[in-house]
Amino acid sequence: MVGVDRRDDIDAGRLREAGVEVVIGADDPEPLDGVDLLVKSPGVPPAAPLAAAARERGLTIWSEVELGFRLLSNPIVGVTGTNGKTTTSELLGTIFRAAGMDVAVAGNVGRPLSGLDGAISEDAWVVCELSSFQLEDIDTFRPRVAMLLNLAADHLDRYESLDEYGAAKLRIFENQTADDVAIVPRGFGPIPGAAARIEFSLDDPLPAEPSIPGEHNRENAAAAAAAARAAGISDDAIASGLAEFSGVPHRLELIREVGGVRFVNDSKATNPEAAERALSAYPPGIRLILGGSRKGIPFAALAKRAAGAGVAQAYLIGESADEIAEALAAAGVRFTYSRDLATAVRDAYRDAEPGDVVLLSPACASYDQFRDFEERGAAFRELVEAL
């Protein structure tokens, strides 16, 4: 077994102790000599030199999710979509536990699927959050219940078009049989596979209203309820889970209230549609912190939504600030260039009045100024707590 990473600053000690040959700081195809199977981390794009070389040699390429599926015999609920995956996955975990069922939540949400091998009981359910990156290289992966929450433009820095991105998402259904269930938004078009189809929508009746704010979270709750029923869970348990679930970090997370001003961390909103959804959760008087690294997605629709939602002022940070400013100006939304998060928090705090919400919902990835959205959200929390 060979482990390869192009970075030269990683700690490979545990792998080497396990008998893995580790190659670091290289892109050349030599580590593929004598190899039959390449298991690729989802963050590695298909065009990466080693992945491209593996395809040229005709090697089998799996995602980590495919490996995990082959190691486990547990029933899986797979959750994909552009937005809401983490919230819905964790909500489902809460609902399963409310029903007294053994469950593990894994995948893109944190713990890798393969990490559950030997760590859970054979009859436990697994709720697996799945990104398009993870679904690109599946082979036999087949969830008992597969969910598509929504589909909007994202990751166009990796995919050539929305169609290509959407095709990766829809792979979640392709291996399902008539014994499985596919859950999709009401009115969504054709999907692959042979599963029984169940549709959901924002206005579906629920056994209880979710405790977290926003129309998008009611839609997530409707999808979760459909999946839970497909897994045999009662409406009473679903109601208990909906009432108990308080959300996830970095997603409409109330940090604190200062002088009547609420500060909300929505750092996980890494695309414009996610930020649009966040705006629906609050009344007019929003101080909106926007910006980050580019993903190739336009901001015109977000700017229009910001105008309609009564955004009092936007505070722009990161490399996409100029693009966002152009869209906001066209929509008549006031903005200021803050450039970095610390300045944006300070500017918004200075301008805010009692009853306002200072909302970090960047609509962009974080890689221009932070390691990931979690580091960005943690920085926001520290800045707000220091006010």
C-alpha positions, 0 to 999 in steps of 0.5 A, a space after each residue: 500500500 502506498 500513500 501519496 500527498 503533494 504537500 511536503 509538510 504533512 505528518 505521515 508518522 501514523 501511516 508509516 507505523 501502519 506499514 504504508 509506504 508514504 510519498 510526499 511532495 511529488 506529483 510524478 506517476 511513479 507511485 502508481 507502478 504496480 498499483 491496481 486501485 487508486 482511492 482518491 481524497 475528494 479534494 483532489 480534482 480529476 485533473 490532478 497529475 496522479 489522478 490523470 495518470 491513473 486514468 491513462 493507465 486504466 487503473 480503477 479509481 474510487 472515492 473514499 466513500 466507495 471504499 467505506 461502502 465496501 467495508 460496511 454492511 450497514 444501511 445508509 441514508 445518503 444526503 447530497 445537494 448544494 445547500 443544507 447537507 450538514 444541517 439535514 444530516 445532523 437533524 436526521 441523526 437527532 431524529 434517529 436517536 429520538 427514535 431510540 435507534 443506533 446511528 452514526 453521522 459521517 461523510 462530508 460532515 466530518 468523520 469519513 465513512 471508512 472510519 466507521 469500519 469496526 466502530 459501529 454495530 452491524 445494525 446501526 444506520 449511517 447518515 452520510 453527507 455527500 459532496 459532488 466531489 465524493 460522488 465523482 468516483 463511486 462505483 457500487 455505492 448504493 444508499 438505502 435512502 438517497 436524498 437530493 436537497 436542492 441543486 444550484 450553481 456551485 464549484 464552477 471553478 472545478 466543473 465546466 457547467 452546472 450540468 456537469 456539477 449536477 450530474 455528479 450529484 445525481 450519481 447518488 441514485 444510480 445504483 439504487 434498486 426498487 428496494 430503495 428510496 430516492 427523495 427529491 424536491 417536488 417537481 424535480 426532473 428525471 433521476 437515474 436508478 430504479 428506486 421508489 421516488 418520494 418528493 418533498 417541499 417547503 409547505 409539506 405538513 410536519 409533525 412539529 415545526 423545526 426549532 431553527 429559523 428560516 424557510 430553507 430549514 423548514 424545507 430541510 426538515 421536510 426532506 429529513 422527515 421524508 427520509 426518516 419515514 422511509 427508514 421506518 421512524 414514527 412521526 412522534 420520534 420525528 417531532 421530538 427530533 425536530 423540537 430538540 435539534 438546535 442547528 450546527 456550528 457555522 450555520 445561522 449560529 447565534 454567537 451573542 447579542 450586544 446592545 440589542 444587536 444579534 451577531 450570527 455566524 453563517 460561515 458555512 454559506 460558501 455560495 450565493 444561494 446559501 447566503 440568499 437562504 440565510 437572508 430569509 431567516 431575519 427581518 429587515 435591518 441586516 448588516 451583511 458580511 460578504 466575500 471570500 475566494 472566487 468560485 466562478 458564480 455570479 452575484 446578481 441574484 444574491 444582490 437582488 435578494 439582499 435588496 428585497 430582504 432589507 439589507 441595511 449595509 453590506 461589508 465586503 471582504 476578500 478577493 471577490 469584493 469587487 465582483 460583489 460590489 458591482 452586483 450590489 451597486 446595480 441592485 441599489 444595496 449600500 456597501 462598504 469595503 472592509 477588506 478583512 473580517 476583523 474590520 468588517 465586524 468592527 464596521 458593522 458593530 459601529 453602524 448597527 442599531 438595536 434590533 439589527 442582525 450582523 450576519 456573516 454569510 459570505 457567499 464565497 469560499 474562504 481560501 483567500 484568507 482562511 484555511 476553511 469555513 470553520 476557521 473563518 467562523 471561529 475567527 468571527 466568533 472570537 471577534 464578536 466575543 471580544 466586542 
